[in-house]
C-alpha cells in the first residue's frame, strides 16, 4: 500500500518518547500492564527495559529507534489494518515497522492473548 512521502517523513521524525506514554495509557486503560507493553516492544525490537529507557531519555525519532532495533524475524507475520493501512502492504520499511508496533499495542489493548500477539 502506498503511503505518501510526507506521511512517511512525519512518522520517521516523530519522537518515540512522545508516543510511548500514549501506548502506556492505551494498554492500561484496557486493563493491561506497562510490563506487558515492554514485553511486546522487546519481542518486536529486541530492546530490554534499560535500552528502552535510554532511547526514551535520548528522545530518539522513530527512524533512529528502528535503526537501532533488531527486528524480530517473525515481524512479517503481523498483519491486519491499523490507521486505515493494511500493515503487510505498506511499502516504506520504516513506516511498516512503526505500524507493526502500533498493531501490537492495539492487539494488547484489545485483550488478545500474549502468545498470539508475539506470533508464537
N, C-alpha and C positions, 0 to 999 in steps of 0.2 A: 504494500500500500504506500502510495506517495504521501509524504509529508512535505510541507514547504520548507525551503531553506531557512526562512525566518523562524518557523516553528522549531526546526532542529537547532538553530543557533540559540534560541531562547532557552531550550532545555539544557544545552551544553553550558551556558553561562549561569544557570541557577545555582545558588549556593546550597549545598546539601544541608548545612546546619539550619537553614531557614525552613526546609521542608520536613526535617526529622521530627520536630515537635508536633507537626500535623499528623505524621504517621503514628506517633505515640497516642495522641488524642483520639485518633480514629479507632485504633485497636482497643484502647482502654474503655472507650465509650460502649463498646460491644462486648465487654467482659473478658477480653484477652489481656495479656501482660506485656510489659516492656521486655521482659526476658524472652518471651515467645517472639516478639518482633526482632530482637537481636539474633535469635536462632535462625530466623528466616533470612535476615540480612547476611549472616555468616554463611549460610548454605549457598546463597547466590554469589557472594563476593569473596569469601574466604577471610573477611576481616573479623578478628576476635573483638571483644569488648574494648580492650585497651587501644587497638588500632582505630576502632570506630570513634572512640572519644577523641583521639588525636586528630582525626580528619575533621571532626566537628569543631574542635578548638582552632584548627588551621583555617576554617571556613573555606574549604575547597569547593570548587564548582563540581557539577555532575561530571563534566568532562574529565577533570583530574581524578575524581572519585573512581570512575570506571577504568581510567588508565592504570590506576594502581591496583585495581581488583584482579583477582584470579577467578574468572567467571566459571561457575560450576559447569562441568561438561554436559549435564542434563538440563541446562537452562533452555535449550531449544524445545524441551517438552512443555514449556509454559505457553499455553495457547488461550485464545478467547478474546473478548472485547474489553478494552479499557479506554476510557476517554474518547469513545467513538472510533477507535482504531482496532483492527484485528492484529494482535501482538505479533503473531507469526508472519504477517505480511509486511511489516514495517521494514523499509529498505535501508534506512540510515542506522548503522550498528549502534551508535551511542543512544539515539532516540529509542531504539528497540530495547537496549539494556535498561534504560530508565523506566520504560513501560513494563518490563519484566518485574522490576522492583515494585512498581505501582500495583501490578496484578497480584503479586504475592501478598502485599499488605492488604489489598482488597479481600483476598480469599481468607486471610487470617481474621479480618474484621467480620466476615460473614459466617464465621464459625466452622469453616472447613477443618477437617482433621489434619493434624500436623504431618502425618505420613503422606497424605495426599498433596499437601502444599509443597513438601520437599521432594516430590516426584520420586518417592522411594518405592 
